[in-house]
Amino acid sequence: MLDSKKIKKSYDLDENSQRVSSFPDEVLENVLGMLESNKDRSSVSLVCKDWYNAERWSRTHVFIGNCYAVTPEIVARRFPNIRSVILKGKPRFSDFNLVPENWGADIHPWLVCFSKVYPFLEELRLKRMSISDESLEFLAMSFPLFKRISLLSCDGFSTDGLAAVATHCKNLVELDIQENGIDDRSGSWLSCFPENFTSLEILNFSNLHSEVSFASLERLVARCKSLRTLKVNNNITLEQLQRLLVHTPRLAQLGTGSFSQELHLSQYASLESVFNNFRNIQTISGLWGANSVYLPLLYSACSMLTFLNLSDAALQCDELAQLLAHCPNLRRLWVLDTVGDKGLETIGSNCPLLEELRVFPASPFEAEIDHGVTESGFVSVSYGCPKLKYVLYFCRQMTNAAVATIVKNCPEFTHFRLCIMNPGQPDHLTNEPMDEAFGSVVKGCKKLRRLAVSGLLTDLTFEYIGKYANNLETLSVAFAGSSDRAMQCVLSGCPKLRRLEIRDCPFGNSALLSGLERYESMRSLWMSACDVTMSACELLAKEMPRLNVEVINDESTDECGDCHADKVYVYRSVAGPRKDAPPFVLTL
């Protein structure tokens, strides 16, 4: 990583405005074009005017972490040759239905601007944006060289919009549709790809629910000889999957359909034979309804597997154990808590190279369940997987001692997201708060960048975080803390903090205003169901005019100084207050 301060100091211009670089512009642009990190490119642009211009003209990719932090016109003036855009919209807590519908983050104004300044745009990746069918059609019609579209957690569109993309994007290489709030009207959109269309390399429609036209899908897959990723939905049967796999010899990532179809012996043997030909598969997902009868079909294809996503397959312990025995190179694993602690033990026994583990709840809203995972399973994983760096762990109970052991065994964590599903639950053995657990995490994991805390937590947890989490960038807090001091400790420490997400905590006006000097260096602050009033929000907006301070209240709430602010969203912006705020969003 380049240090912008050191670079700037090393190359300061003297009083006579001596040029920093004698490189021809073309050479400098080519050299800077080799830098892949956005941070590195931003650093070199600060050296001098020549380097600024060279970086400006050579950049072809831009990442925008908040669609309201800047306008498309500002982006276009700054970077005239963009080919690829990553754009994020709504706050992350929208994933938990905390952001009302029609809040904003509409992609259309961006597309209109880009169509004028970036006619050769090739790639668009959106996350938590609203995109209508009309916008998808506009996209497909306005960019003749367009190749890649990825929609993650977006809403506002239907399969009609996908039909427009299929019809008009003649050079499409990637169509990736994940976890979207899509109006799934029909599966006929696949028939809209022209019969001479052959360029597709990535196709993912796993989160769609309707039956697709299998005849159209099979013809499309057969034509696209370079297809490397194919992820279908749960309406595709095992028999249909077999027919698709025959046409995809280069496949590296597979998302299967339903794995519960009853097969005759001859069908089973035929499908097993097809999987025997896939020895270089790196990712497998889907597996809806998979069980011990049909999982053996996959065994021959698992030797080179690095990512196994079982978040749609409610496997039991023995089924998981038998599958993992054939996955010696696994780096990433997602499972449901139906595997239990015994299933997690098998992960520790079979996955020594594992770097990422996510354990999701199969029944998150049921209080009385007969399955789940505890601290025991997590500890077992930590003993067998010392290279673990990323964990998302939903559990029913946890102890301070267990977390301390886990961190001791796996000190390389960069992402530690522990969700004890009963809010405010203490250490179930000692009945003490879980303060020492997260104290162990921030003290022992020096590379920690993302942390999500849960359980019964006092201000002590946040004292630990503020003091020791020197590389922390994102902190998520829910149902925690004792007083304003908790938030104050975080804001007075954590020098690299960029995103702070808080819900249902006893943090009030003093806590909010303690971050006056920090918020401009952060990407955003979210506070919902806390003890913040309108007057504090107004003061924050007055003192920090370069911040956008938005309050999302019920429409019936009066706008008075002492009124409670239901949801507060604070973010830095060079664009000023947004112009598309709905009536329930008050911009201060």
C-alpha positions, 0 to 999 in steps of 0.5 A, a space after each residue: 500500500 502506498 503512503 500518500 503523505 510520504 509520496 507527497 512529501 518526497 515529491 513536493 515542488 520547489 518555489 520555482 514550480 519545478 516539475 516532479 516527473 520528466 516522464 512523458 505523459 503516455 509513459 506515466 499513464 501506462 505505469 499508473 494504469 498498472 495500479 489496481 488498488 483504488 487507495 494507491 491510485 488516490 495516493 499517487 494523484 496527490 503527488 502533483 498536478 502532472 500525476 493527478 492528470 495522469 491518474 485521472 486520464 488513465 483510470 478506467 474503474 471507479 468504486 463509489 461506496 455511497 451513491 449520495 456521497 457524490 453526483 454522477 456529474 462530479 464523477 464524470 468530470 473527475 474521471 473521463 475514461 471510466 469503463 467499470 463502475 461499482 456503486 452502493 446505495 442504501 445503508 447496510 441495515 436495509 438488509 434487516 428492513 430498517 430502511 423504509 421502502 422508496 427511501 431512494 438510491 435510484 440508479 437512473 440519474 447515474 445511467 442518464 449521465 453515464 450514457 452521455 460521458 461514458 458511452 463505452 461503459 462495459 461493467 456495472 456492479 450495484 449493491 442495495 440500489 433501486 433499479 427499475 425495468 425502464 432503467 435496465 432497458 435504458 442501460 441495455 440500449 445506451 451502452 453498445 459495448 456493455 459486458 457485465 452486470 451484477 445486481 446484489 440486494 437491489 430492488 425495483 425490477 422484474 424479469 421484464 428488465 432481465 428480458 431487456 438486458 438479454 435482448 439488447 446486450 449483444 456482448 454480455 459476458 456476465 449476468 449475476 443476480 443475487 439476493 434481490 427483491 425482484 418481481 419474478 413474473 416468469 421464466 421466459 426472459 431466457 428466451 430473449 437471448 438471440 440465437 447467435 448469442 455466444 459470449 456469456 461466461 457467468 450466469 447466476 439466477 439462483 435467487 429467482 423463484 419461477 420456473 425458467 424455460 429450460 429449453 431456452 436455458 439449455 440452448 443458451 448454455 450449449 451456445 456459450 462455450 466459454 461459460 465458467 460460472 453457472 448458478 441456477 435456481 431450485 426449479 432445475 431438477 437433477 436430470 436437467 442439471 445433467 443435461 446442462 453439465 454436458 455442455 459446460 466442460 470449462 465450468 469452475 463455479 456451479 450452483 445446482 438446482 434441486 437435489 431432491 429429485 427421485 432418480 432411477 439407478 440408470 439416471 443416478 449412474 449417468 449423473 455420477 459419470 458426468 460429475 466425474 468429468 468435473 475435477 477442477 470445480 472451485 465453487 459449489 452452491 445451491 443443493 436445495 433439499 440435498 441428503 445422504 442419498 444424492 450428495 455422493 454424486 458430488 464427491 468426485 468433483 470436490 477435490 479442488 473445491 475452495 468454496 462450498 456454500 451450503 446455506 440452502 442445504 439443511 444438512 445434518 452432521 453425518 452428511 456434512 462429514 461425509 462431504 467434507 472428507 472429499 474437500 481437502 482444499 476448502 478455503 471458504 465454507 457456509 453452512 446452516 446450524 442444522 449441522 450442530 456442534 458435531 458438524 462443526 467438529 467435522 469442519 475442524 477435522 477436515 478443513 485445515 486450510 479454511 479461511 472463512 466460515 459462515 454459520 447461518 440459522 435455519 430457523 432464526 425466528 423460532 425461539 424453541 428449536 431442537 438444533 443449533 450451534 454453541 460455543 463448543 462447535 466454534 472452539 472445535 473449529 478454531 483448533 482445526 482451522 488456525 488460518 481462519 480469518 473471516 467468521 460470521 457465527 449465529 448461535 444460541 449461547 456463548 462464553 467469554 472463555 470460549 471466545 478467548 480460546 478461539 482468538 488464541 487459536 486463530 489470531 489472524 481474524 480480519 472479520 469477526 461477526 458473532 451474533 448471539 441470537 437472544 439479545 442481551 444474553 450473558 455468558 451462559 456459564 458465569 452469567 457475566 457480561 460478554 465484555 471480556 470476549 470482545 476484549 479478547 478479540 480486539 486485543 488478540 486480532 491485530 488485523 481486525 477490520 470488521 467487528 459485529 458484537 452481541 450479547 450482554 455488553 457494558 461500556 467496558 466492551 467499547 473501552 476495549 474496542 476504542 483502545 485496541 482496535 487500531 485497524 477496525 474499519 466497520 463496527 456493528 452494534 445492537 442491543 449493547 452498552 450501558 451509557 453514552 460513554 460506550 460510543 464515546 470510547 469508540 469515537 475517541 479511538 479506532 483511528 481507521 473507523 469508516 462505518 459505524 452501525 448502531 441499533 437499539 442501544 442507550 446512546 443519546 445526544 452526547 454520544 452522537 455529538 462526541 463524534 463531531 471531529 470524526 464523522 468527516 473522515 468516516 463513510 457513514 454513521 447509522 443510529 436507529 432506536 437510540 436516545 437521540 433527539 432532533 435538536 442534537 441532529 440539527 446541531 450536528 448538521 449546523 456544526 458540520 455543514 459538509 455532512 449530510 444528516 438525515 432523520 427518518 421518522 414516522 410520518 406522524 412524528 412532529 419535527 420539534 427539537 425535543 422529539 425523538 429521532 427514530 433513525 439517523 443516517 450521517 454521511 460525508 458528501 461533496 454533493 450536498 443534500 440529496 434532491 430525491 429525499 421522500 417525505 419521511 426523510 428529513 435532511 437537516 
